[in-house]
């Protein structure tokens, strides 16, 4: 395997269960040009440096281009207008300053720590309900039974989405999450599906925002829809894009973190028993999980100018991959990095990204994962993996098991 095709192997689903040997080979050349022209950055130091470099842009999504329909009005007027609007109003994770900073300020004003802490009881109640639904069974699928339904319910509750609409949001989120996958971005069928999905969820959000403005409630979408003191009101299109981002990002990443977390604990039964006996260990366990098995393995960027990093020059216009999961296991930064060790000190990981785009939902994700993992360790009797490795979803960036079958002796 040539070194300039290693990232192509990372994208290959055949390596989804264990991409870490490929990451180790990539770290041998921390800033490595691939045969397709992109540059993959895989060392902890280089990633940390680039996360704070203003010459690296997050505005790297391909231009929106809706497919031809055969209807002249749609093809020549309506869809080109929709494309121009979409290109000018990307979600904030695909925006650079100053637009990114303005949108993030609106979100953070409504996503403060008090709102997040207020969800603790709701999350705990949902976890207990979902585990109770497994009573009487000898096998569970963690993804179907808890990892997926929990984050969907929480983010919909946070935004103020009616409970009856949660299943539709799950399907929308799963489809739109493919925007983070390089191969999916280039696939015409996926692009068409994403455009149709975005239009459907945007229409739903537009109607819901209209309702929130008429009858505001104590939810995040109501807060974002009203003027903010000193900042005015977020534009309509940006509000819709932000609401969609919160749905997708607040859902898909937490699914992976819960599932990868339980998979790791089942592979390390002594650590599972320690967490069961001492739930106060949970924060340490979660930080190590974010390093060891992060929910997002990489993000893509674009060089706005020539960047000299570690003696290698990334030319202007070059697509760049920040391979977070490789940096998280860099032996130059962590001792024995391939060992799961919640007791290690100074866990400076990229589990929630970093820099300007550090995950706004990190506090909520930590609460959800802590409550879920502690409850699972406490209540599942003698849990054992049905298959190891489990089947994985196709995504290489948002990497996690598609299913996680667990045999249990019952529910405590």
C-alpha positions as CSV (number, residue, x, y, z in Angstrom):
1,X,0.0,0.0,0.0
2,X,1.6,3.3,-1.1
3,X,1.8,6.0,1.6
4,X,0.1,8.5,-0.8
5,X,-3.1,6.3,-0.8
6,X,-3.4,5.6,2.9
7,X,-6.3,8.0,3.4
8,X,-8.2,6.2,0.6
9,X,-7.8,3.1,2.7
10,X,-9.2,4.9,5.7
11,X,-12.3,5.8,3.7
12,X,-12.7,2.1,2.6
13,X,-15.4,0.4,4.8
14,X,-13.2,-2.6,5.0
15,X,-11.1,-0.8,7.5
16,X,-13.9,0.7,9.5
17,X,-13.6,-1.7,12.5
18,X,-9.9,-0.8,13.1
19,X,-8.5,2.1,11.2
20,X,-5.8,2.7,13.9
21,X,-3.0,0.8,12.1
22,X,-3.5,3.1,9.1
23,X,-3.4,6.1,11.3
24,X,-0.1,5.0,12.8
25,X,1.4,4.7,9.3
26,X,0.0,8.2,8.4
27,X,1.7,9.6,11.5
28,X,5.1,8.6,10.1
29,X,4.6,11.5,7.7
30,X,2.6,13.9,9.9
31,X,1.7,16.2,7.0
32,X,1.2,13.8,4.0
33,X,0.1,14.7,0.5
34,X,-2.2,12.0,-1.0
35,X,-2.5,10.9,-4.6
36,X,-5.8,12.7,-5.0
37,X,-4.2,16.1,-4.0
38,X,-5.5,16.5,-0.5
39,X,-3.2,16.8,2.5
40,X,-3.7,14.6,5.6
41,X,-2.5,16.0,9.0
42,X,-2.2,13.3,11.6
43,X,0.2,14.3,14.4
44,X,-1.2,15.9,17.6
45,X,1.1,18.9,17.4
46,X,0.4,19.7,13.8
47,X,-3.4,19.3,14.2
48,X,-3.3,21.6,17.3
49,X,-1.4,24.2,15.4
50,X,-3.7,24.2,12.4
51,X,-6.9,24.4,14.5
52,X,-5.8,27.9,15.4
53,X,-4.5,29.0,12.0
54,X,-6.8,31.5,10.3
55,X,-5.3,30.4,6.9
56,X,-7.2,27.1,7.2
57,X,-10.9,27.6,6.2
58,X,-13.9,25.6,7.2
59,X,-15.8,26.8,4.1
60,X,-15.0,23.7,2.1
61,X,-18.4,22.2,1.2
62,X,-18.9,21.8,-2.6
63,X,-21.3,24.4,-4.1
64,X,-25.0,23.4,-3.8
65,X,-26.3,22.2,-7.1
66,X,-29.8,20.9,-7.3
67,X,-30.4,18.3,-10.0
68,X,-32.4,19.0,-13.1
69,X,-36.1,18.2,-12.8
70,X,-37.3,18.8,-16.4
71,X,-39.5,21.7,-15.2
72,X,-38.1,24.9,-16.8
73,X,-39.3,27.2,-14.0
74,X,-37.6,25.0,-11.3
75,X,-34.5,24.4,-13.3
76,X,-33.8,28.0,-14.5
77,X,-35.2,30.1,-11.7
78,X,-36.3,28.4,-8.4
79,X,-33.5,25.8,-7.9
80,X,-30.6,28.2,-8.9
81,X,-32.1,30.7,-6.4
82,X,-32.2,28.0,-3.7
83,X,-28.6,27.1,-4.5
84,X,-27.4,30.7,-4.2
85,X,-29.2,31.0,-0.8
86,X,-27.8,27.7,0.4
87,X,-24.2,28.6,-0.6
88,X,-24.4,31.9,1.2
89,X,-26.0,30.5,4.4
90,X,-24.1,27.4,5.3
91,X,-24.4,26.0,8.9
92,X,-21.8,27.6,11.2
93,X,-19.4,24.6,11.2
94,X,-18.9,25.4,7.5
95,X,-18.4,29.1,8.0
96,X,-15.3,31.3,8.8
97,X,-15.2,34.4,10.9
98,X,-16.8,36.9,11.1
99,X,-20.0,35.0,10.1
100,X,-19.1,32.0,12.2
101,X,-18.5,34.1,15.3
102,X,-21.8,36.0,14.9
103,X,-23.8,32.8,14.5
104,X,-22.0,31.0,17.3
105,X,-22.7,33.9,19.7
106,X,-26.4,33.5,19.0
107,X,-26.2,29.8,19.7
108,X,-24.1,30.1,22.9
109,X,-26.5,32.7,24.3
110,X,-29.3,30.1,24.2
111,X,-27.1,27.0,24.9
112,X,-25.6,28.1,28.3
113,X,-24.6,25.7,31.0
114,X,-27.8,26.4,33.0
115,X,-30.0,25.1,30.2
116,X,-27.8,22.1,29.8
117,X,-27.8,21.3,33.5
118,X,-31.6,21.6,33.5
119,X,-31.8,18.7,31.1
120,X,-30.0,16.3,33.6
121,X,-33.3,14.9,35.1
122,X,-34.9,14.5,31.6
123,X,-31.8,12.6,30.3
124,X,-31.8,10.3,33.4
125,X,-35.5,9.6,33.1
126,X,-35.2,8.7,29.4
127,X,-32.2,6.4,30.1
128,X,-34.2,4.5,32.8
129,X,-37.2,4.2,30.5
130,X,-35.2,2.9,27.6
131,X,-33.4,0.3,29.8
132,X,-36.7,-0.8,31.3
133,X,-38.0,-1.5,27.8
134,X,-35.3,-4.2,27.6
135,X,-36.6,-6.1,30.7
136,X,-37.3,-9.7,30.0
137,X,-34.9,-10.0,27.1
138,X,-31.7,-11.9,26.8
139,X,-30.2,-9.8,24.0
140,X,-30.3,-6.0,23.3
141,X,-29.0,-3.9,20.5
142,X,-27.5,-0.8,22.2
143,X,-27.9,1.3,19.1
144,X,-31.6,0.6,18.5
145,X,-32.5,0.4,22.1
146,X,-30.7,3.4,23.6
147,X,-27.9,5.1,21.7
148,X,-30.2,6.4,18.9
149,X,-33.4,7.1,20.6
150,X,-31.8,8.9,23.6
151,X,-30.0,11.8,21.7
152,X,-32.9,12.3,19.3
153,X,-35.3,12.7,22.2
154,X,-33.0,15.1,24.1
155,X,-32.2,17.3,21.1
156,X,-35.8,17.5,20.0
157,X,-36.8,18.4,23.6
158,X,-34.0,21.0,23.7
159,X,-35.2,22.6,20.4
160,X,-38.9,22.3,21.2
161,X,-39.7,19.8,18.5
162,X,-43.0,17.8,19.1
163,X,-42.3,14.3,20.4
164,X,-44.4,12.8,17.6
165,X,-42.0,14.1,15.0
166,X,-38.9,12.5,16.5
167,X,-38.8,9.5,14.2
168,X,-38.7,11.7,11.1
169,X,-35.9,13.8,12.6
170,X,-33.8,10.7,13.1
171,X,-34.1,9.8,9.4
172,X,-33.3,13.3,8.3
173,X,-30.3,13.5,10.6
174,X,-28.9,10.2,9.4
175,X,-29.0,11.4,5.8
176,X,-27.6,14.9,6.3
177,X,-24.7,13.5,8.4
178,X,-23.2,12.2,5.1
179,X,-22.1,15.9,4.4
180,X,-19.1,15.2,6.6
181,X,-18.0,12.2,4.5
182,X,-15.6,13.1,1.6
183,X,-16.8,10.2,-0.6
184,X,-20.4,11.0,-0.1
185,X,-19.9,14.7,-1.0
186,X,-18.7,13.6,-4.4
187,X,-21.4,11.0,-5.0
188,X,-24.2,12.5,-7.2
189,X,-26.9,10.2,-5.7
190,X,-26.0,11.2,-2.2
191,X,-26.0,14.9,-3.2
192,X,-29.5,14.6,-4.6
193,X,-30.7,12.8,-1.5
194,X,-29.1,15.5,0.7
195,X,-30.7,18.3,-1.3
196,X,-34.1,16.7,-1.0
197,X,-33.7,16.0,2.7
198,X,-32.5,19.6,3.4
199,X,-35.5,21.0,1.5
200,X,-37.8,18.8,3.5
201,X,-36.3,19.6,6.9
202,X,-36.0,23.3,6.0
203,X,-39.7,23.5,5.2
204,X,-40.5,21.8,8.5
205,X,-38.2,24.2,10.5
206,X,-39.7,27.2,8.7
207,X,-43.2,26.3,9.8
208,X,-42.0,25.4,13.4
209,X,-40.1,28.7,13.7
210,X,-43.2,30.6,12.6
211,X,-45.2,28.7,15.3
212,X,-42.5,29.5,18.0
213,X,-42.7,33.2,17.1
214,X,-46.5,33.2,17.6
215,X,-46.4,31.0,20.7
216,X,-42.9,31.1,22.3
217,X,-42.0,28.5,24.8
218,X,-39.0,27.8,27.1
219,X,-37.0,26.0,24.4
220,X,-33.9,26.8,22.4
221,X,-35.6,27.3,19.1
222,X,-38.0,29.9,20.6
223,X,-35.0,31.7,22.1
224,X,-33.1,31.7,18.8
225,X,-36.2,33.0,16.9
226,X,-36.6,36.1,19.0
227,X,-34.3,39.2,18.9
228,X,-31.2,39.0,21.2
229,X,-30.2,42.0,23.3
230,X,-27.4,43.9,21.6
231,X,-27.3,41.5,18.6
232,X,-30.7,41.8,17.0
233,X,-32.3,38.7,15.4
234,X,-30.7,35.9,13.5
235,X,-31.6,35.9,9.8
236,X,-34.3,33.5,8.8
237,X,-32.1,31.3,6.5
238,X,-29.3,31.2,9.0
239,X,-31.8,30.3,11.8
240,X,-33.1,27.4,9.7
241,X,-29.5,26.2,8.9
242,X,-28.5,26.5,12.6
243,X,-31.5,24.6,13.8
244,X,-30.7,21.8,11.3
245,X,-27.1,21.7,12.4
246,X,-28.0,21.5,16.1
247,X,-30.3,18.5,15.2
248,X,-27.7,16.6,13.2
249,X,-24.6,17.5,15.3
250,X,-26.5,17.0,18.6
251,X,-27.7,13.6,17.5
252,X,-25.2,11.7,15.4
253,X,-22.0,12.4,17.4
254,X,-23.6,11.4,20.7
255,X,-24.9,8.1,19.2
256,X,-21.3,7.2,18.4
257,X,-19.9,8.3,21.7
258,X,-22.4,6.2,23.7
259,X,-22.0,3.2,21.5
260,X,-18.2,3.4,21.2
261,X,-18.1,3.9,24.9
262,X,-20.0,0.8,25.8
263,X,-18.1,-1.2,23.2
264,X,-14.8,-0.1,24.8
265,X,-16.0,-1.0,28.3
266,X,-17.2,-4.4,27.3
267,X,-13.8,-5.0,25.8
268,X,-12.3,-3.9,29.1
269,X,-14.5,-5.6,31.7
270,X,-12.3,-4.6,34.6
271,X,-12.9,-0.9,33.7
272,X,-16.7,-1.7,33.4
273,X,-16.7,-3.1,36.9
274,X,-14.7,-0.2,38.3
275,X,-17.2,2.3,36.8
276,X,-20.1,0.2,38.1
277,X,-18.7,0.2,41.6
278,X,-17.6,3.9,41.5
279,X,-19.8,6.1,39.3
280,X,-17.6,9.1,40.3
281,X,-15.0,7.7,37.9
282,X,-17.3,8.6,35.0
283,X,-15.8,11.9,34.0
284,X,-12.3,10.3,33.7
285,X,-13.7,7.4,31.7
286,X,-15.5,9.7,29.3
287,X,-12.4,12.0,28.7
288,X,-10.4,8.9,27.9
289,X,-13.1,7.6,25.6
290,X,-13.1,10.9,23.8
291,X,-9.4,10.3,23.2
292,X,-9.4,6.6,22.6
293,X,-12.6,6.1,20.5
294,X,-13.8,9.6,19.5
295,X,-17.2,10.1,17.8
296,X,-15.7,12.1,15.0
297,X,-12.4,10.9,13.4
298,X,-11.6,13.8,11.1
299,X,-12.8,17.0,9.7
300,X,-12.0,18.6,6.4
301,X,-10.7,22.1,5.7
302,X,-9.2,24.2,2.8
303,X,-6.0,26.2,2.7
304,X,-6.7,29.9,2.0
305,X,-2.9,30.5,1.6
306,X,0.3,28.7,1.7
307,X,0.9,27.2,5.1
308,X,4.3,25.9,6.4
309,X,3.7,23.3,9.0
310,X,6.6,21.2,10.4
311,X,8.7,22.0,7.4
312,X,6.1,20.9,4.9
313,X,4.2,23.6,2.8
314,X,0.5,23.1,2.2
315,X,-0.2,25.1,-1.0
316,X,-3.1,27.6,-1.3
317,X,-6.4,26.0,-2.3
318,X,-5.3,22.5,-1.0
319,X,-8.0,20.3,0.6
320,X,-6.8,19.4,4.1
321,X,-7.9,16.6,6.4
322,X,-7.4,17.0,10.2
323,X,-7.2,13.4,11.4
324,X,-8.3,13.9,15.0
325,X,-8.4,10.2,15.9
326,X,-4.8,9.8,14.7
327,X,-3.6,12.8,16.8
328,X,-5.5,11.3,19.8
329,X,-3.2,8.3,19.7
330,X,0.1,10.0,18.9
331,X,2.9,8.4,20.9
332,X,4.7,11.8,20.8
333,X,1.9,13.2,22.9
334,X,0.6,10.2,24.9
335,X,2.4,7.4,26.6
336,X,1.2,4.0,25.5
337,X,-1.5,5.7,23.4
338,X,-3.2,2.5,22.2
339,X,-4.1,1.5,25.8
340,X,-7.4,2.5,27.3
341,X,-6.5,4.1,30.6
342,X,-9.0,6.4,32.3
343,X,-6.3,7.1,35.0
344,X,-3.9,8.7,32.6
345,X,-3.1,12.4,33.3
346,X,-3.4,15.4,31.0
347,X,-5.8,14.0,28.4
348,X,-5.6,16.8,25.8
349,X,-7.8,15.2,23.1
350,X,-9.6,16.3,19.9
351,X,-12.8,14.4,20.8
352,X,-14.8,17.5,20.4
353,X,-12.5,19.2,17.8
354,X,-10.9,22.4,18.9
355,X,-10.2,26.0,18.1
356,X,-13.1,28.2,16.8
357,X,-15.2,25.2,16.0
358,X,-14.9,23.4,19.3
359,X,-18.3,21.5,19.7
360,X,-20.9,23.8,21.2
361,X,-22.8,20.7,22.5
362,X,-19.9,19.2,24.3
363,X,-21.4,19.8,27.8
364,X,-24.7,18.2,26.9
365,X,-22.9,15.2,25.2
366,X,-20.8,14.6,28.4
367,X,-24.0,14.6,30.5
368,X,-25.8,12.2,28.2
369,X,-22.9,9.8,27.9
370,X,-22.1,9.8,31.6
371,X,-25.7,9.1,32.6
372,X,-26.1,6.4,29.9
373,X,-22.8,4.5,30.6
374,X,-23.2,4.5,34.4
375,X,-26.8,3.3,34.1
376,X,-25.9,0.6,31.6
377,X,-23.0,-0.7,33.7
378,X,-25.2,-0.7,36.8
379,X,-28.3,-2.3,35.4
380,X,-27.2,-4.8,32.7
381,X,-26.5,-8.1,34.3
382,X,-23.4,-9.9,33.0
383,X,-23.3,-8.1,29.6
384,X,-21.3,-9.8,26.9
385,X,-20.7,-8.8,23.2
386,X,-22.5,-10.9,20.7
387,X,-20.0,-10.0,17.9
388,X,-16.6,-8.4,18.1
389,X,-16.0,-6.4,16.0
390,X,-19.6,-5.4,15.5
391,X,-20.9,-4.2,12.1
392,X,-20.0,-0.6,11.5
393,X,-21.8,2.2,9.7
394,X,-20.4,3.3,6.4
395,X,-19.1,6.7,7.6
396,X,-15.4,7.1,8.2
397,X,-15.6,10.6,9.7
398,X,-18.6,9.9,12.0
399,X,-17.4,6.4,12.8
400,X,-19.4,4.1,15.0
401,X,-21.1,0.7,15.0
402,X,-24.3,0.2,13.1
403,X,-25.4,-2.3,15.7
404,X,-24.0,-3.4,19.0
405,X,-25.5,-6.7,20.1
406,X,-25.2,-7.5,23.8
407,X,-26.2,-10.7,25.6
408,X,-27.5,-10.1,29.1
409,X,-28.6,-12.2,32.0
410,X,-31.3,-9.7,32.7
411,X,-31.9,-6.2,34.0
412,X,-31.2,-5.2,37.6
